[in-house]
Amino acid sequence: MTSVLSWSPDTLWLLLQKAWWFLVVLGVLVAFHELGHFLAARWVGVKVLKFSIGFGPKLFGRQVGETEYLVSAVPLGGYVKLFGEDEAEATTPDDRRRSFAHQGLWGKVLIVAAGPGFNFILAYLIFAGWLSTGTPLFVPTFRDLSADIEALVPDSPVAKAGMEIGDRVVKVNGKDISTRTELLDLVAKSKGQPIALEVRREGQLKTITATPVTISGDGTHTDEPLYTIGVEETPPLVTSVMHGSPAASAGVQPGDRVVTIEGQTIYTWAQMTTQVREHPLKPLTFEVLREGTRRTLTVTPTSEKVTVNGQTLEVGKIGISGPGRSLMHSNNPAEAVYHGLEATWGWTELTAVGLYKMVVGDISSKNIGGPLTIANISGEAASQGASSVVFLIAILSINLGVLNLLPIPILDGGHLLFFLIEGILRKPLGERQREVAQQVGLVLLVGVMIFAFWNDLERIFAR
């Protein structure tokens, strides 16, 4: 086993950066979630005793009025402690007026629902603000993420093996997959060994064996060879062009299909982006097919800095998007107000449907990630700039909102379920029933956390 003491200073610095951004991202999510509970409680008239970012032992805090604001040692959540959560706390009429347990049903529902509600509000504010700048926003559907074959490289390993456009890959070497990312990741880790692909075609399952080949010139300048089987994300068909981008200045239009770049035939979107990424600030000759006519355009990619495996690289971008990539645009801030709602609903629907598919087995539970995964993607987002961190916060905020609404005792959704039962029965559940339900919910939650952490470790040691 590799000792931590043998890690290089660069590795330690990278880990520290990821830990820091994990705390920043999680801190924003937790603070906004608990702020929802806090403001709703204050609005209803319930006394708030504590507002904590984190669990466990207190690190530092300050008493302001009747509320203690504090930061606690375990940065995996937070809490708002309300007066009168236990009915026995309220002994006087004034106490009962300020007690959570003695509020009306709708008051309690509002306080509990405000936490996840504020997570959706945070995502909406980010999306609306993002769109108001004129920047396109990615709002995917499951078609964008599924392992459906939309483009094949002629004479590639899978093309020779009999793969067809429209096939859906469901297994790689016997391992269930549900997303294109999983497929490409397993190909990248194949080390050039033959892989068995089980595909679904017109309701029937077929097995195809293909041997990955190395990618020449991938733009990442790493010593490790990268592999492909000829299955790419999308065909090189332009569906939108960003206003003021190099592509727009060169005359690229939605509907154009890229045929060649610098004389090299382009079959897939990934081929095209590789050419663009590798040539920042260099004029490139594009041949595009538009309404049956070939046109020649000169496009000069801008230069942007990105971090790959700890290395800062310059890559080219031209400001276009392709088919199956659901990009949302707003022409002005007024449109952004409405489109922000659409984007929030789109990501919420994707998250909720994804959870359902995971429960019924359509998506592998290996996709569940824990704190290490969040730390990793937080660090990667930070390396790509502040906008990536903000976008990540919006996505994770929606995830947190959806998860908290699950009807599991101990989560906000569990409390809302209790209130629903109370509304139906016209009386709250008994204390013993609530205790048992909370214990069951705690076991479920701890089990999921352990499973997520196990997935994190598997991802780390599988690299």
N, C-alpha and C positions, 0 to 999 in steps of 0.2 A: 504493500500500500504506500502511495506517495505521501511523504510527510509534509505537513503545512509549512514546516521550517525550510523546506527545499523550494518553496514557491519563489518565483522571481519578484522583485519589487514592482514590476509592471503588472503582474498578475494580482498581487495584493492591492495595488492601487485601483485596478479595475473592479475587484470585489468590493472595496470600500465605496467606490462610486455607485455601484449597483445597490449596495445596502442603503446609502444615503437617499437615492432616488426612490427606493422602495418606501422609506419612511415618509418622504415628501408626498408621494402619490397616495399612499394609504392614509396619511394624516389628513389630506384634503378630503378624501372620501368619507372618512369617519367623522370629521368635524362637521361636514355639511349634513350628514345623516342625523347626527345627534342634535344639530342645530334645529332640525325640523321638529324633533320631539320637544326640545326646549321651548321654542317659540309657541308651539301649539299649547303646551302646558301653561305657559304664562298667559296666553290669550284666553284660555278657558278659566284661569284663576287658580290653578294648582301651584303650590309652592314647590320650587325646584331646589333641592338640597345640594346636589353635586352635578357638575358637568365635567366629565373626564374623557380625555383622549388617551386610550390605552386602558388595560386592566391591571389588576394586581397592586403591588406596593406603590405608594405615592412617591414620585420623584420630586416634584415641587408643585406648588399651587398657591392660590391667593383667594381670600374671602372677599367678595364684593357683594354688599348687601346681604341677602339671605342665602346666596348661592356660593359654594366653593368651586372655583375653576381650577382644575388640576391636570397634570400630565402624569400618567402611571407607567410602570416599568414594562409591561407586555404590550407591544405596539401592534396587536392583531385585532383591534376593535376599539370600543369605547362604550360609555354608558351615561345616561342621565338618571340620577336617583331622585325620585319624586317623593314628596311627603305623603304618607297615608297609603302606600302600596299595600301595607298590612292594615286592615280595618281597625285593629286594636290601637294603632297609633293615635287616632283621632278621638279625643276624650271630651272636647267641648264643641259647642255649636260652631265657633269660629274655626276650630280645627277641621271639622267636617266640611265646612265650606271650602277649605284650602286642600282637602284630602283627595287624592286620586281615586281611591276606592269608593268614595261617596259621590263622585260625579255621575251625571246621567249617562246613559248608554252612548249617546252620540258624542258626548264630550270625551269619553274614554277612547272611542273609535278614532276620533280626530287626532288625539295625542299619539296613539300608536301608529296610525297610518301616515302621519306627517314625516316620520323618519324615511321610509322608502320613497314617499312622495317627493321629498326634497332631493333624493338621488336622481329622480327623473327630471326635476326642475334644473338641477345642476347640468345634466346632460343637454337639456333643451337650451339653456343659456349659452353653453359652449357651441352647440351646433348652429344656433341662430347667429351668434357673433361671428363664427367662422364663415358662414354663408354670406353675411353682410359685407365681407371684404371682397367678395367676388370670387373667392377660391372655391373650386369644386369640392364636394364632400362625398366620400365613398359610403354608400348605404347598400350593402349586399343582400342578396337573397340566397337561398340554399343552392340554387342553380349555379351561382357564382362560385360556390365553395365545393360543390360535389365533384367526385372523381369521374365525371363524364368526359369522354374523349371528344374534343371539339376541333383539334388540329393534329395532323400527323406529318412528320418529315418523310418525304418519299425516300425509299430505300433504307429507311432506318430499321433498327432491330425489330420493333413491333410491327412496322409495316410489312416487313418480310415474313413475320410470324403469323400474319393474318388479322391483325387488329383492324377495326373499322371505326370510322367516325360515327358517334352515337353509342358506342359501347360504354358501359359503366364498369369500372374496376371495383370489385368488392373485396378481393383478397390479394395479398402479396406474400408469397411463400407461406401460405396457410394462415396469415395474420389478417384479421378483419380490418378494413379501412373504410372510411366514409367521406374523406375529403381529399381534394387534389394535393393539398400540402403534404398529407401523410404519404401519398404515392410518390411524389417527387423526393421527399425526404428519404424514403427507403431505397429509392434508386440511387440517390447520392451516396448512401452508406453501403452500397453493394460491393464496393471495391472491384467492380468489373466481373463479379461472379454471375452466372445465369440466374434469373429469377422467374418464378412461376406466377403468372397473373391470372386470376380467375375473374372473368368478365361476364356481365349479364347483357345478353343481346336478344331483344324481342321476347323477353320472358324466359329465355333458356340460359343456362350457365355453360361457359366454355373455358377451357384452360389453355393459356398461351405461354410459351416459354421464350424469353428473350434475353440476350446477353448485352448488358449496358456497354456503351463505348464512351471514351473520354470526350469532353467538350474542349474544343480548341479555342483559346482566347475568351475567357469568361469575364474578364475585367476586374477580378478580385485580387490578382497577383499573389495568390497563395501557392505554397509548395504542394499542397494536397491536390491530386487530380479530381476533377468533377466529372460525373457520369450522366449520361442521358440514354433513353431508349427510344427517343423520337416522339414521345408524348409531350405535348406542350400545352400551355394554358389556353391560348386562343389563336385564331388566325389573325394575320396582320391587317385587320380591317379597322379603320379609324371611325369611331362613333361620336367623338366630341373633341373639340380643339379649344384650349384655354385662351381667353382673350389676352392679347399682348404677348403671347408666347412665341418662340422661334418658329414653330410650325405655322402659326397664324400669319406671321410676317412673311413666311415663304409661300403662302397661298395654299397650304394643306386644308382640305375641307372634310367635314363629316361625310362618310360614305366612300372616301378614298380607300383603295386597297393597295398596300405597299407591295410592289413587285420586285424591285431591286434596290439595293443601296450600294453605291460605288461599284456597280456592275455585278455584285453578288446577288444571286436569286434568294429571295426571302419567302419562306414557307410559313413561318410561325411568328407570333408576337414576340416570343422570347428571343428569336434570332434578331429581330429588329432592335429590341431594347439593348441587346448585347452590343450591337454596332454603335448605337447612340451613346451608351454608357462609356465605351472605350475611346470616344473621340470628342471630349469636351473642347469647345471653341474652334473646332475644325469644320469648315464647310463640307457637307456631305451631299452627294448627288442622289436624290430619291427619284425613282420612277414609280408613279402611281397609276392605278387603273381607275378612271372616273367615267361612269356612264358609257363603258365600252371603249373608251379612248385612253391611250397611254399618254401621260404628261410627265415632263421632267422638271423637277423642282430642286432648288438648292437650299438646304436647311442647315443652320449652324447651331448646334446644341449649346446651351448655357453650361457653365461649370458650377457644380455644387459639391461641397465636401461632405462625405459620409464616413462613418467608422465601421469597418468590417474586421472582425476578429482582433479588435484592439488597434488596427491600423487606420489612419486617416487617409482617405483616397479622394481624388477628384473624379467625378463622374459627369457625363453629359446628360441633359434632359431637354426635351423639345416641347413638352406641354400637350400631350394628346392622351386619350384613353381609348380602350378597345371594347369589343362586344362582350356582353356578359358582365361587364363591370359597371355596376349601377352607380353612376355619378350624378349627384344632384347639384344644380346651379341656381343661383339667385341673381337677378339682374340689378336689384337694389335692396336697401335695408328693409323696405316694406314687405317685399317678397320673402326675405329671409325670416321674418317673423312667422309666416305661415309654413315655409319649407322646414324651419326648425322643428315644428311639430311633426311633420311628415318623417323627418329623419329620426326623431326620437321614437316614434311609433315603429318605424322600420327596424331599428336596432333592437327595440324591446321585443317585437314579434320574433326576430331571428333568435334572440336569447331564449325566449320562452319555448319556441318550437324545438330549439336545440336541446333544451333540458328534457322535453317530452321524448324526443327521439333517443336520447341517451337512456332514459328509463325503460323504453320498450325495446331497446337493443339495436335500433337502426344506426346509432352512432356509438363508437367505442367509448367506454368509460375511461379509457386511457387519456382522453382529452381533458379530464378534470385536472386542474392545476392548483397548487397550493402556494404558500408564501415564497418559495424559491423561484417558482415560475414567474410570479408577479415581480419579484426583484429583478429577474433576468430581463423581462420585457420592459420594465421601467428603465433599466440601464441602457438597453438598446434604443429605446425611444429618446432618451436624453441625448444619446450620441448623434441622433438625427436632427436635433434642434428642439426648441421650446414648443413649437406647434405640434410635434409628435407626442410630447408629454401631455399637452392639453387634450389632444384627441384621445390618448390612452385613458386619461382620467374620465372623459365622457363615457367611453365604452365600459370601463370597469364600474362606473357609477350606475349604469343601467343594469349590469350584472348584479351588483349589490342590491339594487332595488327589487329586481325580480326574485332573487334568492330569499330576501327577507320577507317576501309576500307568500312564500310557500307555507302551506298549512301545517307546519311542524311546530309543536309546542316548544317553547323557549325562543323561537323567532317571532318577529312581529306578526307574521301571517298566522302563527299559532294562537296568539292573543286575539287576533281578529276573529278566528274561528270560535274561540270561547265566547266572544261577544255576540256572534251570530247565534250560537246555541242559547245564550242568555236571552236574546231577542225573541227566539222561538218559544222557549220555555217560560218566559216572563220572570225568570229568576236566574241568578248566576249558578254556575256549577259549584258543587260542594268543594270545600277546601281539600279534602283527601283526593278527590278526583283530579283536581288541578295539580296537586303534588305528583301524583302518579304520571300524569300526562307530561309534566315538565321533566321528570326523570327519564321517561322514554325519549322525549325530544333531545335531551342532553346526550343520551347514549347514541342516538342517530347522528347528531351533529359532530360529536367526537369521532365517531366511526368514519364519517365523510372526510373530516380533517386529516385523520391518519391515512386514509386512502389517497387523498390528494398529495400529502407529503411523500408517501411511498412512490407515487407517480413522478414527483419531482426528482427523487433520488434515482429512479430508473432512467429518467432523461439525462441526468448528469453522468451516470456511470456508463450509459450506452454510447456516449460520445467518444 
